[in-house]
Amino acid sequence: MNPDQKIIVPLDVPDQAAAIALVEKLPQVSFWKVGLELFISTGPKILTELKSRQKRIFLDLKFHDIPNTVAGACRAAARYGVDLLTIHATAGSDALKAATEAVQEGAAQAGVQPPKLIAITLLTSISARQLAFDLKIPLELPEYALSMALMAQESGLDGAVCSPQEVSQLRETCGNDFLLVCPGVRPTWAEKGDQKRSLTPVQALKAGANYLVIGRPITAAVEPELAWKRICEELAVLA
């Protein structure tokens, strides 16, 4: 896989017209992320639109509920034929196991490939201090992220979402078959924004990430096409 195919660009826009405009502005991008705002605004119409353009889709809805509800949501989402789907690890192992069965069932019913189900270990906007003081979790942040990833792996999930700074430890512990998706990746020339735990794209891939989610450095750039090209050129050293 070429390094540029490992970049997922989020469609963090409020409606379908803005999403299509961004997709048309960046025709080289093959993998797009649809999150809560856009999916709630458009429903599955945006997924149909992306699939008609032969794009890969990361449906990032971060399910977090009781096992039965999570299973129902995963079963429904799997029917869309998306490539990646997220669930919070903190939903617990029963919900994670129910979700893994449900994506297989939903995909089989629709005659599509099941999505890779990946767990959110800890939102990349949360710092070590917030983990301790706001969430009252006594573990060190890397240890907490690792424990969430291991629970997801033991529950049958395909991978995890983690910050770039946890990638190397997760890769070493969870092995090469476990997908690691990293948001919060920032080129040296981009603003960090609200990402507290960041690396550059080259550093994150070298550390063992399979996919990088890179949003504002591309989408908020004055010339998004040039920002995309610049990141791809930086990653070309890894090809």
C-alpha positions in Angstrom: 0.0 0.0 0.0 1.4 3.4 -1.0 1.9 5.8 2.0 -0.7 8.2 0.6 -3.4 5.4 0.9 -2.7 5.3 4.6 -4.1 8.8 5.1 -7.7 9.2 6.0 -9.1 12.7 5.6 -12.1 13.7 7.9 -15.2 15.2 6.3 -15.7 17.4 9.3 -18.2 19.6 7.6 -21.9 20.4 8.5 -23.7 19.2 5.4 -23.6 17.1 2.2 -22.9 20.0 -0.1 -19.8 21.0 1.8 -18.7 17.4 2.0 -19.0 16.8 -1.8 -17.2 20.1 -2.4 -14.3 18.9 -0.3 -14.2 15.5 -2.0 -14.1 17.2 -5.4 -11.4 19.6 -4.3 -9.2 16.6 -3.2 -9.8 13.9 -5.9 -6.5 12.2 -5.0 -7.8 11.3 -1.5 -9.1 7.7 -1.5 -10.1 7.3 2.1 -12.6 9.6 3.9 -13.9 9.7 7.5 -17.5 10.5 8.2 -18.1 11.5 11.8 -21.0 12.4 14.0 -21.8 15.8 12.7 -22.0 14.9 9.0 -23.7 11.6 9.5 -26.4 13.1 11.7 -26.8 15.9 9.2 -27.0 13.7 6.0 -27.7 10.2 7.2 -26.5 7.4 4.9 -26.8 9.5 1.8 -23.2 10.7 2.2 -22.0 7.1 2.4 -23.8 6.3 -0.9 -22.3 9.3 -2.5 -18.7 8.3 -1.4 -19.2 4.7 -2.5 -20.4 5.9 -5.9 -17.0 7.6 -6.3 -15.2 4.4 -5.3 -14.0 6.0 -2.0 -13.1 4.0 1.1 -15.1 5.0 4.2 -14.2 5.3 7.9 -17.6 5.6 9.7 -16.5 7.2 13.0 -19.6 7.2 15.2 -17.8 5.9 18.3 -20.7 3.8 19.6 -21.0 3.6 23.4 -24.0 2.0 25.0 -25.3 -1.2 26.5 -24.4 -4.4 24.6 -27.8 -4.9 23.0 -28.0 -1.3 21.7 -24.3 -1.4 20.5 -24.9 -4.6 18.7 -28.0 -3.2 16.9 -26.1 -0.1 15.8 -23.2 -2.1 14.6 -25.4 -4.5 12.7 -27.1 -1.6 10.9 -23.9 0.3 10.2 -22.2 -2.9 8.7 -24.9 -3.0 6.1 -23.6 0.2 4.5 -20.4 -1.5 3.4 -18.0 0.9 5.1 -14.4 -0.1 5.7 -13.8 1.0 9.3 -16.2 1.4 12.2 -15.5 2.7 15.8 -16.8 1.7 19.2 -15.6 3.0 22.6 -13.6 0.4 24.5 -15.1 1.7 27.7 -18.5 0.2 26.6 -16.9 -2.9 28.1 -16.0 -6.4 26.9 -19.6 -7.7 26.7 -20.5 -4.8 24.3 -17.3 -5.3 22.3 -18.0 -9.0 21.8 -21.6 -8.3 20.8 -20.4 -5.7 18.4 -18.0 -8.1 16.7 -20.7 -10.6 16.1 -23.2 -7.9 14.9 -20.9 -6.5 12.2 -20.6 -10.0 10.7 -24.3 -10.5 10.8 -25.2 -7.1 9.3 -22.6 -7.4 6.5 -23.8 -10.9 5.6 -27.4 -9.7 5.4 -26.4 -7.0 3.0 -24.0 -9.1 1.0 -21.0 -6.8 1.7 -17.6 -7.1 3.3 -17.8 -6.5 7.1 -16.1 -3.4 8.3 -13.0 -3.6 10.4 -14.2 -2.8 14.0 -11.8 -0.7 15.9 -11.9 0.5 19.5 -11.4 4.0 20.8 -8.8 3.7 23.6 -8.9 7.3 24.8 -9.8 10.4 22.9 -6.7 12.2 21.7 -8.0 15.5 23.1 -7.6 14.1 26.6 -4.3 14.8 28.4 -2.7 12.8 31.2 -3.8 15.4 33.7 -7.5 15.2 32.5 -7.4 11.4 32.7 -6.4 11.6 36.3 -8.3 14.7 37.5 -11.5 14.7 35.3 -12.0 11.0 34.7 -10.4 9.9 38.1 -8.5 7.0 36.4 -5.4 6.2 38.5 -3.4 4.6 35.7 -0.7 6.4 33.7 -2.1 7.4 30.3 0.0 4.9 28.1 -0.9 2.1 30.5 -4.6 2.9 30.3 -4.6 3.1 26.5 -2.8 -0.2 26.3 -5.2 -1.9 28.7 -8.2 -0.7 26.5 -6.5 -1.9 23.3 -5.8 -5.3 24.9 -9.4 -5.7 26.1 -10.5 -4.9 22.5 -8.1 -7.4 21.0 -9.3 -10.1 23.5 -12.9 -9.3 22.6 -12.2 -10.0 18.9 -11.9 -6.5 17.5 -9.7 -5.7 14.5 -7.8 -2.8 16.0 -7.8 0.4 18.0 -7.7 4.1 17.7 -4.9 5.6 19.7 -2.7 8.7 19.8 0.6 8.5 17.8 2.5 8.5 21.1 1.0 5.2 22.2 1.4 3.5 18.8 4.9 2.0 19.3 3.9 0.3 22.6 0.6 -1.0 21.2 2.2 -2.3 18.1 4.8 -4.2 20.2 2.2 -5.7 22.6 -0.7 -6.3 20.2 1.3 -7.7 17.3 1.3 -6.9 13.6 -2.2 -8.0 12.7 -3.9 -5.5 15.0 -4.9 -2.3 13.1 -3.8 0.9 14.6 -5.4 4.2 13.5 -4.0 7.5 14.6 -5.8 10.8 14.7 -3.9 13.8 16.1 -1.2 13.5 13.5 0.3 16.9 12.7 3.0 17.9 10.2 5.7 20.1 11.7 4.3 23.1 9.7 0.7 22.7 11.0 -1.1 24.0 14.0 -1.6 21.4 16.8 -5.2 22.7 17.6 -6.8 20.7 20.4 -4.6 17.6 19.9 -2.6 17.0 23.1 -0.6 13.9 22.1 0.8 14.3 18.6 3.5 13.2 16.2 4.4 14.0 12.5 3.0 11.7 9.8 6.4 10.1 9.1 7.0 9.5 12.9 3.6 7.9 13.3 3.9 5.5 10.4 7.5 4.6 11.6 6.1 3.9 15.1 3.7 1.3 13.6 0.5 3.1 12.7 -1.5 1.5 9.8 -3.6 4.6 9.1 -3.3 8.3 9.9 -6.3 10.6 10.3 -5.2 14.1 9.1 -7.8 16.8 9.1 -7.2 20.5 9.6 -3.6 20.5 8.3 -5.2 19.6 4.9 -8.8 20.7 5.0 -8.2 24.1 6.8 -5.2 25.0 4.6 -5.4 27.9 2.3 -4.7 25.5 -0.6 -5.8 22.0 0.6 -4.5 20.3 -2.6 -1.0 21.7 -1.9 -1.1 20.6 1.8 -2.1 17.1 0.7 0.7 17.0 -1.8 3.2 18.2 0.7 2.3 15.5 3.2 2.4 12.8 0.5 5.9 14.0 -0.5 7.0 13.8 3.1 5.7 10.2 3.3 7.3 9.2 0.0 10.6 8.5 1.9 8.8 5.5 3.5 7.7 4.0 0.2 
